[in-house]
Amino acid sequence: MTPSTMTRDEQHFATRLRRDLRSDHAGEFGAVAIYTGVLAAARDPGVRAFALRHQATEADHLARILAILPRNGRSRLAPLWWVAGFFTGFLPALAGPRAVYLTIAAVERFVDRHYQDQIDLLEGRADHAALRDLLLSCQADEQHHRDEATELAAAPAGWAGRLWGGLVFHGSAAAVVAARRF
């Protein structure tokens, strides 16, 4: 179906889908950078092992998104996502393991919701079953990352951790808005 033969609803859906996939590219690209930042600053062997495992998963997600996303559909703000991601990992790693885990838990809480919105959009659309399955798979990994980070943090965040977590969560939401456009 070409854009000229699509209904208004179909055009809206296609545009939304392209923008969501662009934001997924940006998010997974930024996630790889987060773990690069953690690895640049962390000395704790447990944190480093955590970061290496999770970075490999995020790199796999990125490769899977890139495999279905045309080059011209990718976020043009990739350098910004790399810098933002790197410092989102690097700064907490300077503060210690608990800060890293609280950061990852905050990021993944947002990512879980972000993927769920897309999964809901694709519900019942047989023509996009493979994409929905990909998003479900990525979401399951992100939920595991969130749960593992929450468990490793060992206790709820104090006021500074909640403030940082809110900044990370809302920063992720703002990044999605920008990535959907650029």
Backbone as CSV, one residue per row, in Angstrom:
resi,resn,N_x,N_y,N_z,CA_x,CA_y,CA_z,C_x,C_y,C_z
1,MET,0.836,-1.170,0.000,0.000,0.000,0.000,0.889,1.243,0.000
2,THR,0.601,2.166,-0.869,1.370,3.408,-0.936,0.677,4.474,-0.100
3,PRO,1.421,5.492,0.298,0.796,6.548,1.113,-0.447,7.156,0.463
4,SER,-0.478,7.238,-0.859,-1.629,7.857,-1.516,-2.874,6.971,-1.472
5,THR,-2.715,5.673,-1.252,-3.871,4.770,-1.188,-4.259,4.426,0.247
6,MET,-3.556,4.975,1.197,-3.833,4.684,2.605,-4.929,5.609,3.135
7,THR,-5.727,5.089,4.037,-6.709,5.933,4.713,-5.980,6.845,5.691
8,ARG,-6.693,7.815,6.187,-6.106,8.741,7.170,-5.641,7.971,8.413
9,ASP,-6.444,7.015,8.893,-6.067,6.210,10.058,-4.823,5.377,9.774
10,GLU,-4.744,4.799,8.577,-3.568,4.005,8.219,-2.325,4.878,8.142
11,GLN,-2.467,6.082,7.597,-1.334,7.007,7.534,-0.877,7.401,8.930
12,HIS,-1.839,7.673,9.807,-1.511,8.029,11.188,-0.780,6.862,11.871
13,PHE,-1.284,5.652,11.680,-0.657,4.475,12.279,0.772,4.307,11.752
14,ALA,0.959,4.419,10.436,2.290,4.252,9.839,3.265,5.303,10.362
15,THR,2.795,6.530,10.492,3.645,7.602,11.026,4.012,7.320,12.475
16,ARG,3.026,6.931,13.258,3.280,6.608,14.675,4.286,5.476,14.796
17,LEU,4.124,4.451,13.975,5.023,3.302,14.026,6.454,3.704,13.677
18,ARG,6.623,4.506,12.632,7.965,4.980,12.254,8.592,5.776,13.393
19,ARG,7.813,6.635,14.013,8.337,7.465,15.096,8.680,6.614,16.323
20,ASP,7.840,5.629,16.620,8.137,4.738,17.744,9.421,3.963,17.499
21,LEU,9.593,3.449,16.284,10.815,2.697,15.985,12.046,3.604,16.042
22,ARG,11.903,4.845,15.623,13.013,5.792,15.735,13.364,6.013,17.207
23,SER,12.347,6.099,18.053,12.619,6.279,19.487,13.234,5.011,20.082
24,ASP,12.844,3.839,19.575,13.456,2.595,20.044,14.938,2.549,19.671
25,HIS,15.247,2.984,18.444,16.650,3.062,18.031,17.430,3.971,18.979
26,ALA,16.877,5.147,19.233,17.549,6.103,20.123,17.719,5.514,21.515
27,GLY,16.684,4.865,22.019,16.733,4.306,23.368,17.743,3.194,23.511
28,GLU,17.758,2.286,22.564,18.720,1.176,22.653,20.142,1.668,22.430
29,PHE,20.312,2.655,21.555,21.623,3.261,21.341,22.096,3.921,22.638
30,GLY,21.191,4.659,23.278,21.516,5.297,24.550,21.779,4.294,25.654
31,ALA,21.061,3.164,25.641,21.256,2.130,26.672,22.654,1.522,26.582
32,VAL,23.112,1.273,25.367,24.479,0.763,25.204,25.461,1.780,25.773
33,ALA,25.201,3.062,25.529,26.075,4.122,26.038,26.031,4.207,27.563
34,ILE,24.860,3.979,28.165,24.775,3.991,29.632,25.761,2.990,30.220
35,TYR,25.756,1.793,29.687,26.648,0.766,30.235,28.104,1.040,29.898
36,THR,28.361,1.715,28.779,29.731,2.147,28.478,30.189,3.145,29.539
37,GLY,29.302,4.052,29.925,29.618,5.015,30.986,29.860,4.342,32.318
38,VAL,29.010,3.371,32.659,29.210,2.628,33.903,30.578,1.962,33.888
39,LEU,30.902,1.301,32.782,32.175,0.575,32.691,33.387,1.510,32.719
40,ALA,33.207,2.740,32.265,34.312,3.705,32.287,34.658,4.158,33.702
41,ALA,33.672,4.115,34.611,33.905,4.652,35.954,33.894,3.600,37.063
42,ALA,33.166,2.524,36.890,32.984,1.549,37.972,34.215,0.670,38.144
43,ARG,34.549,0.426,39.385,35.651,-0.489,39.715,35.144,-1.736,40.417
44,ASP,33.943,-1.677,40.946,33.352,-2.804,41.658,33.129,-3.968,40.673
45,PRO,33.676,-5.151,40.957,33.539,-6.278,40.024,32.082,-6.684,39.772
46,GLY,31.244,-6.589,40.786,29.837,-6.934,40.607,29.129,-5.972,39.669
47,VAL,29.405,-4.691,39.816,28.805,-3.676,38.942,29.312,-3.862,37.515
48,ARG,30.591,-4.132,37.375,31.153,-4.316,36.035,30.551,-5.543,35.353
49,ALA,30.383,-6.626,36.080,29.780,-7.831,35.506,28.323,-7.554,35.111
50,PHE,27.599,-6.865,35.978,26.218,-6.455,35.704,26.179,-5.630,34.419
51,ALA,27.048,-4.631,34.321,27.063,-3.740,33.159,27.417,-4.495,31.878
52,LEU,28.380,-5.377,31.943,28.757,-6.140,30.746,27.611,-7.032,30.261
53,ARG,26.944,-7.700,31.191,25.806,-8.563,30.820,24.684,-7.754,30.183
54,HIS,24.356,-6.666,30.824,23.233,-5.862,30.350,23.582,-5.112,29.069
55,GLN,24.823,-4.700,28.945,25.239,-4.028,27.712,25.126,-4.978,26.523
56,ALA,25.471,-6.238,26.719,25.350,-7.216,25.636,23.888,-7.378,25.217
57,THR,22.996,-7.396,26.181,21.564,-7.495,25.866,21.099,-6.263,25.097
58,GLU,21.506,-5.081,25.550,21.101,-3.840,24.881,21.690,-3.762,23.470
59,ALA,22.911,-4.241,23.297,23.516,-4.263,21.956,22.731,-5.200,21.037
60,ASP,22.247,-6.308,21.581,21.412,-7.219,20.797,20.099,-6.534,20.415
61,HIS,19.476,-5.839,21.366,18.240,-5.101,21.056,18.500,-4.090,19.944
62,LEU,19.596,-3.347,20.066,19.931,-2.339,19.064,20.100,-2.990,17.691
63,ALA,20.810,-4.097,17.624,21.016,-4.785,16.344,19.682,-5.249,15.756
64,ARG,18.793,-5.730,16.602,17.492,-6.202,16.124,16.630,-5.042,15.617
65,ILE,16.701,-3.898,16.282,15.965,-2.719,15.819,16.574,-2.216,14.506
66,LEU,17.894,-2.159,14.440,18.546,-1.680,13.222,18.236,-2.574,12.024
67,ALA,18.026,-3.867,12.270,17.733,-4.805,11.186,16.389,-4.521,10.521
68,ILE,15.468,-3.883,11.222,14.151,-3.621,10.636,13.915,-2.140,10.333
69,LEU,14.825,-1.298,10.776,14.643,0.146,10.621,15.514,0.655,9.477
70,PRO,14.901,1.241,8.456,15.718,1.769,7.359,16.678,2.847,7.866
71,ARG,17.801,2.954,7.207,18.825,3.915,7.633,18.252,5.327,7.786
72,ASN,17.381,5.716,6.872,16.812,7.070,6.942,15.727,7.195,8.014
73,GLY,15.390,6.095,8.692,14.405,6.130,9.761,15.018,6.223,11.146
74,ARG,16.325,6.205,11.213,17.022,6.235,12.510,17.090,7.655,13.067
75,SER,17.249,7.744,14.354,17.320,9.049,14.998,18.570,9.800,14.539
76,ARG,18.357,11.027,14.133,19.483,11.875,13.707,20.213,12.483,14.904
77,LEU,19.685,12.246,16.093,20.300,12.798,17.303,21.191,11.771,18.017
78,ALA,21.638,10.754,17.296,22.429,9.688,17.918,23.620,10.214,18.735
79,PRO,24.360,11.207,18.270,25.464,11.704,19.111,24.971,12.228,20.469
80,LEU,23.831,12.894,20.475,23.258,13.379,21.730,22.868,12.216,22.628
81,TRP,22.262,11.165,22.050,21.859,10.001,22.855,23.078,9.309,23.435
82,TRP,24.176,9.305,22.679,25.393,8.669,23.193,25.930,9.446,24.404
83,VAL,26.028,10.748,24.269,26.551,11.568,25.372,25.627,11.480,26.593
84,ALA,24.323,11.642,26.375,23.372,11.578,27.485,23.418,10.212,28.157
85,GLY,23.446,9.159,27.351,23.510,7.809,27.908,24.806,7.587,28.679
86,PHE,25.914,7.978,28.089,27.209,7.778,28.737,27.219,8.414,30.131
87,PHE,26.795,9.670,30.224,26.827,10.344,31.521,25.750,9.835,32.476
88,THR,24.666,9.285,31.925,23.647,8.669,32.784,24.204,7.418,33.452
89,GLY,25.175,6.790,32.844,25.847,5.654,33.464,27.089,6.048,34.244
90,PHE,27.860,6.973,33.702,29.139,7.361,34.292,28.972,8.035,35.659
91,LEU,28.076,9.008,35.742,27.918,9.772,36.991,27.505,8.893,38.165
92,PRO,26.489,8.038,38.023,26.145,7.183,39.163,27.260,6.195,39.499
93,ALA,28.008,5.755,38.501,29.098,4.818,38.782,30.159,5.466,39.663
94,LEU,30.320,6.782,39.538,31.247,7.494,40.423,30.754,7.476,41.862
95,ALA,29.436,7.452,42.032,28.840,7.469,43.373,28.777,6.088,44.004
96,GLY,28.906,5.035,43.205,28.927,3.694,43.775,27.867,2.762,43.217
97,PRO,27.965,1.494,43.590,27.069,0.468,43.036,25.591,0.773,43.222
98,ARG,25.201,1.190,44.402,23.774,1.429,44.656,23.222,2.495,43.715
99,ALA,23.985,3.536,43.466,23.549,4.590,42.550,23.372,4.040,41.129
100,VAL,24.262,3.160,40.719,24.130,2.539,39.397,22.830,1.753,39.332
101,TYR,22.583,0.921,40.337,21.396,0.069,40.309,20.119,0.896,40.359
102,LEU,20.103,1.940,41.147,18.921,2.804,41.205,18.692,3.502,39.865
103,THR,19.757,3.882,39.193,19.650,4.521,37.882,19.057,3.557,36.866
104,ILE,19.595,2.352,36.833,19.103,1.365,35.870,17.644,1.038,36.154
105,ALA,17.278,0.902,37.409,15.882,0.618,37.751,14.977,1.745,37.247
106,ALA,15.400,2.997,37.382,14.591,4.134,36.922,14.460,4.135,35.403
107,VAL,15.560,3.908,34.708,15.517,3.859,33.245,14.573,2.753,32.793
108,GLU,14.736,1.589,33.382,13.957,0.434,32.932,12.478,0.546,33.297
109,ARG,12.149,1.254,34.362,10.726,1.498,34.651,10.101,2.282,33.504
110,PHE,10.823,3.276,33.018,10.317,4.042,31.884,10.247,3.177,30.630
111,VAL,11.305,2.443,30.327,11.369,1.651,29.106,10.254,0.606,29.064
112,ASP,9.960,0.005,30.204,8.874,-0.968,30.276,7.563,-0.328,29.803
113,ARG,7.262,0.852,30.304,6.030,1.558,29.902,6.072,1.931,28.425
114,HIS,7.229,2.397,27.980,7.384,2.817,26.585,7.116,1.641,25.644
115,TYR,7.718,0.498,25.921,7.461,-0.676,25.090,6.005,-1.126,25.201
116,GLN,5.431,-1.048,26.402,4.042,-1.484,26.556,3.096,-0.649,25.698
117,ASP,3.345,0.650,25.602,2.516,1.505,24.744,2.552,1.024,23.296
118,GLN,3.735,0.642,22.833,3.870,0.171,21.456,3.235,-1.205,21.270
119,ILE,3.413,-2.066,22.242,2.814,-3.399,22.194,1.295,-3.279,22.137
120,ASP,0.743,-2.384,22.938,-0.705,-2.161,22.926,-1.169,-1.658,21.564
121,LEU,-0.391,-0.771,20.951,-0.727,-0.245,19.633,-0.820,-1.363,18.591
122,LEU,0.028,-2.357,18.721,0.095,-3.443,17.737,-0.844,-4.609,18.054
123,GLU,-1.511,-4.540,19.188,-2.424,-5.617,19.599,-3.459,-5.885,18.501
124,GLY,-3.586,-7.161,18.124,-4.585,-7.558,17.146,-4.233,-7.247,15.704
125,ARG,-3.028,-6.765,15.457,-2.617,-6.440,14.077,-1.705,-7.550,13.573
126,ALA,-2.294,-8.515,12.914,-1.546,-9.675,12.425,-0.418,-9.272,11.484
127,ASP,-0.596,-8.167,10.765,0.432,-7.703,9.829,1.693,-7.208,10.544
128,HIS,1.603,-7.037,11.854,2.760,-6.575,12.629,3.079,-7.513,13.786
129,ALA,2.720,-8.786,13.642,2.940,-9.762,14.715,4.433,-9.939,15.019
130,ALA,5.267,-9.949,13.994,6.709,-10.140,14.210,7.292,-8.958,14.993
131,LEU,6.863,-7.756,14.652,7.346,-6.576,15.380,6.862,-6.623,16.821
132,ARG,5.617,-6.971,17.024,5.076,-7.068,18.391,5.869,-8.098,19.198
133,ASP,6.198,-9.231,18.580,6.991,-10.259,19.260,8.378,-9.724,19.627
134,LEU,8.978,-8.961,18.728,10.285,-8.353,19.015,10.179,-7.412,20.216
135,LEU,9.161,-6.581,20.224,8.982,-5.635,21.331,8.706,-6.360,22.643
136,LEU,7.915,-7.421,22.586,7.656,-8.217,23.803,8.947,-8.830,24.335
137,SER,9.784,-9.312,23.438,11.064,-9.906,23.842,11.976,-8.854,24.486
138,CYS,12.077,-7.698,23.845,12.899,-6.618,24.405,12.335,-6.168,25.746
139,GLN,11.013,-6.040,25.835,10.387,-5.615,27.078,10.692,-6.597,28.206
140,ALA,10.623,-7.887,27.917,10.908,-8.895,28.950,12.339,-8.744,29.464
141,ASP,13.277,-8.502,28.558,14.666,-8.283,28.982,14.773,-7.036,29.856
142,GLU,14.098,-5.970,29.451,14.163,-4.710,30.210,13.528,-4.880,31.595
143,GLN,12.447,-5.634,31.670,11.821,-5.909,32.967,12.782,-6.684,33.865
144,HIS,13.497,-7.636,33.276,14.498,-8.394,34.041,15.594,-7.453,34.543
145,HIS,16.063,-6.550,33.685,17.092,-5.581,34.095,16.579,-4.733,35.254
146,ARG,15.340,-4.253,35.136,14.735,-3.430,36.197,14.664,-4.195,37.514
147,ASP,14.178,-5.424,37.438,14.005,-6.220,38.649,15.341,-6.575,39.290
148,GLU,16.323,-6.912,38.454,17.647,-7.227,38.989,18.279,-5.994,39.636
149,ALA,18.172,-4.854,38.967,18.741,-3.621,39.524,18.053,-3.242,40.823
150,THR,16.740,-3.385,40.873,15.990,-3.065,42.093,16.434,-3.968,43.240
151,GLU,16.606,-5.238,42.954,17.043,-6.180,43.991,18.463,-5.864,44.458
152,LEU,19.346,-5.547,43.524,20.731,-5.257,43.891,20.863,-3.931,44.643
153,ALA,19.954,-2.999,44.407,19.993,-1.729,45.143,19.743,-1.971,46.625
154,ALA,19.061,-3.049,46.939,18.888,-3.567,48.304,17.949,-2.782,49.205
155,ALA,17.632,-1.559,48.870,16.731,-0.762,49.697,16.159,0.353,48.831
156,PRO,15.015,0.860,49.195,14.454,1.988,48.434,15.397,3.183,48.456
157,ALA,15.281,3.994,47.439,16.124,5.182,47.330,15.741,6.215,48.383
158,GLY,16.733,6.922,48.870,16.497,8.073,49.737,16.075,9.261,48.883
159,TRP,16.015,10.439,49.480,15.537,11.608,48.746,16.414,11.935,47.540
160,ALA,17.729,11.822,47.683,18.617,12.130,46.558,18.444,11.099,45.442
161,GLY,18.305,9.837,45.826,18.085,8.782,44.839,16.757,8.938,44.127
162,ARG,15.733,9.349,44.872,14.416,9.575,44.246,14.476,10.764,43.288
163,LEU,15.191,11.791,43.678,15.355,12.963,42.815,16.089,12.575,41.532
164,TRP,17.199,11.865,41.677,17.961,11.408,40.516,17.111,10.462,39.662
165,GLY,16.415,9.524,40.306,15.564,8.584,39.575,14.477,9.301,38.795
166,GLY,13.884,10.327,39.398,12.872,11.114,38.689,13.464,11.850,37.500
167,LEU,14.658,12.387,37.680,15.341,13.072,36.577,15.612,12.089,35.439
168,VAL,16.088,10.908,35.778,16.384,9.888,34.767,15.095,9.452,34.059
169,PHE,14.049,9.185,34.831,12.770,8.751,34.257,12.212,9.815,33.316
170,HIS,12.135,11.051,33.792,11.561,12.121,32.973,12.497,12.537,31.837
171,GLY,13.798,12.412,32.063,14.752,12.648,30.974,14.574,11.633,29.860
172,SER,14.312,10.389,30.235,14.050,9.352,29.237,12.781,9.678,28.447
173,ALA,11.758,10.140,29.144,10.502,10.504,28.474,10.729,11.663,27.504
174,ALA,11.509,12.652,27.913,11.798,13.790,27.032,12.620,13.349,25.819
175,ALA,13.536,12.417,26.039,14.333,11.895,24.934,13.456,11.193,23.902
176,VAL,12.448,10.463,24.357,11.533,9.798,23.432,10.779,10.825,22.591
177,VAL,10.325,11.892,23.219,9.614,12.944,22.473,10.523,13.496,21.380
178,ALA,11.761,13.801,21.719,12.706,14.343,20.733,13.048,13.307,19.662
179,ALA,13.276,12.073,20.073,13.661,11.032,19.123,12.542,10.728,18.142
180,ARG,11.320,10.821,18.586,10.202,10.578,17.654,10.191,11.613,16.521
181,ARG,10.714,12.776,16.781,10.715,13.842,15.758,11.986,13.861,14.923
182,PHE,13.120,13.541,15.571,14.409,13.693,14.883,15.176,12.399,14.891
